[in-house]
């Protein structure tokens, strides 16, 4: 090879190396920031949101995708060897916090920061909490407890509901908590968790709360679809049935959910599905295991295109009636996007392995798996978590 040709070959090789390094840097910025970085495609055009989502999902392994479908609880006030193992081994996409994780504002900020640092490098974590108000609040010395929803409902002041949601959403976001499992959209709950027994009152105040959370960029969750206000058995302990007809459910219990679905962006909130049975909708399965309720009613009839999450799978209503390996897989098959499992690491691993087994043996198709992962990733990118 003559010296001139050798020189050009060396220049070409150096240019190729530079392109690889630059491409890796840009992709790293894209994945590490949840897609916040502006990333051009091969023609130099900026990627659309759908293209960004597809790029991340396509880059994931099957085990990483399955991890996005599970939200877990952890133990301790900071990351530990056990929680690090859970996040790294199973690529879990979300964590829910309880009082056992909360000591002070500085400590919670460190915890959420450390959790995000240990998240899958492609997408950040959803970090959630139950800060409804009244009897269901966490971290009372850290977060100002909102009033019970029933108290706010009796006052009938929609602006106060919006203000409380905005105040709570801001405080949570400052602590690194990006999801609040509120407001309760049930009509006529026997405890103080519901705004009212009147569907229209609940509808207006749930929409007021949605406005408050959205003003702070805090993801919120409507619960407990399709409504547990008529229930009289605590689903933490055992399963129960709501015997209302479909017509009654549509005229009463579904009203608040339908209003938010019709009027808000699906990427701003999740819908949490209950463990109760509704024979008029599905004679066999609780809502969190029901294709008729999640895929048929919620997605098909009501047109919801956002993320569906189950209530905690360790609640007696389902835990006493099936193995964790089967419960998680069945929930995903039926239409859920995220399975919540809050307390025991062994149970969390079983939920994950059950879903993974179902994907590997074809019970859950790759198309079905990708559909859920795309919804989850899109929510995370749109909120720049």
Secondary structure, DSSP 8 states (H G I E B T S, - for coil): --HHHHHHHHHHHHHHHHHHHHHHHHHHHHHHTTT-S--B-TTS-B--HHHHHHHHHHH--HHHHHHHTEEEE--SSS--HHHHHHHHHH---EEE--GGG-S-HHHHHHHHHHHHHTS-TTS--EEEE---BTTB-S-TTTS-----HHHHHHHT-HHHHHHHHHHHHHHHHHTT--EE---B--SS-SSS-SS-SSHHHHHHHHHHHHHHHHHTT-EEEEEEET--TT--S-TTT---B----HHHHHHTTTHHHHHHHHHS-GGGEEEEE-S-B-TTT-SSSBGGG-HIIIIIIIIIIS---SEEEE--TTSHHHHTTS-HHHHHHHHHHHT-SBEEE-S-HHHHHHHHHHHHHHHHTTSS-HHHHHHHHHHHHHHHHHTT-
